[in-house]
Amino acid sequence: MPAYEICYIDNQGKLSRALSVVFDSELRAKILAHAMKPAECRQLEVWDGDRLVYSRPEQSDA
């Protein structure tokens, strides 16, 4: 099963918390990321190795 890294970014754009999880699908990692999101964090990211598989809110170029 793949390992995913869940990262939480605070309001200043700094990494606030990170955890590694092992799941059989990206969907389960995404669900856990939302369920455990700290209130003080504005963004979350889910990584599969060096590949970003999910980010909320989505990044924009603006």
C-alpha positions in Angstrom: 0.0 0.0 0.0 1.2 3.5 -0.8 2.3 6.0 1.9 0.9 9.5 1.7 2.1 12.6 3.4 -0.6 15.0 4.7 0.6 18.6 5.2 -1.2 21.5 6.8 -0.2 25.1 5.9 -1.0 27.9 8.3 -2.3 31.4 7.5 1.3 32.7 6.9 2.0 30.0 4.4 4.3 27.9 6.7 4.1 24.2 7.3 2.2 23.8 10.5 1.8 20.0 10.8 2.5 16.9 8.7 1.8 13.3 9.1 2.4 10.1 7.1 -0.4 7.6 6.5 -0.7 4.3 4.6 -3.9 3.7 2.7 -5.0 1.6 -0.3 -6.3 4.7 -2.1 -5.8 8.4 -2.5 -9.5 9.0 -1.6 -9.0 7.6 1.9 -6.0 9.9 2.4 -8.0 12.9 1.2 -10.9 12.1 3.5 -8.5 11.8 6.5 -6.8 15.0 5.6 -10.1 16.9 5.7 -11.2 15.2 8.9 -8.0 16.1 10.8 -7.6 19.6 9.4 -6.7 22.0 12.3 -9.0 25.1 12.4 -5.9 27.4 12.3 -4.7 26.0 9.0 -5.9 27.5 5.7 -4.6 24.9 3.3 -4.0 21.1 3.2 -1.9 19.0 0.7 -1.7 15.3 0.2 1.5 14.0 -1.4 2.4 10.6 -2.8 6.1 10.7 -2.7 7.1 13.8 -4.7 3.7 14.0 -6.5 1.1 16.4 -5.2 -2.2 14.5 -5.5 -4.5 16.9 -3.7 -4.6 20.5 -2.4 -7.4 22.5 -0.9 -8.0 25.3 -1.5 -6.6 24.7 -5.0 -3.6 26.7 -5.9 -4.0 29.5 -8.5 -1.5 31.6 -10.5 -3.2 34.9 -9.5 
